[in-house]
Amino acid sequence: MPEPQDFERAWLNKLSNSLEQTAGEEVRDQVLAGSEGQSSASSRQEVIEWTQGAILRLESLVEEDQWEAVLTSCACQYPKSDLQDVKESYQATGDIDLAHSMLQAKFESFLRDTLQLDEAMFQEIVGRGWGVAGVKQGNTIIAIKIPKSGYLVEYMNESDPERRQQLYCHCPRVRDAAKLSESISPTYCYCGAGFYKGIWEHILDEPVEVEVLETVLSGGEVCKIAIHLPEKD
């Protein structure tokens, strides 16, 4: 069996490639300074402190459109094979509403069939408009991430706001930062926004813009992303 992928090394590799392509080798080397040998076995304090420094260096070295491009390219990705039917339907019809409803159906199936949530929790999550499909408002989709699935039930049953924040994010760096009361710039959340950018660019075969509206790193209760779809004639 292949060994499980080291999250930290894999993310640093994506960051390195994205920095080089977007901003060049000199900026890449400056941003990545101090990450040599870093892995999932590294001290979480060390990883969080390095991440905060790297984001601040990135913000100081390139313009906003460049750091957005760098970080969105580092995102975890929705499996493209699972989006193929949505993509094909959109290509056949040009109907974004249909694509959106298909994505919502996949999300609801994930809650019911994969996570096997009880009906009350299912209805609460869907009723809040949470999930990968988000809520479509004209040419903008407002997506609110669900808590990391492995902690979802615990999160929904937790009443303490501090503990909920520690459980919420899909990224281990952010969860650990919350546990250690450490800070990471909310700019980092453009990595998570890249998840939605990847989905819709694959479906539409066109560039889309994403915008972080709210994040637990800035004290919010959730991570809320706006996906700005291309205007259609």
Secondary structure, 3 states (H helix, E strand, C coil): CCCCCCHHHHHHHHHHHHHHHHHCHHHHHHHHCCCCCCCCCCCHHHHHHHHHHHHHHHHHHCCHHHHHHHHHCCCCCCCHHHHHHHHHHHHHHCCHHHHHHHHHHHHHHHHHHHCCCCHHHHHHHHHCCECCCCEEECCEEEEECCCCHHHHHHHHHCCCHHHHHHHHCCCHHHHHHHHCCCCCCHHHHHHHHHHHHHHHHHHHCCCCEEEEEECHHHCCCCCEEEEECCCCC
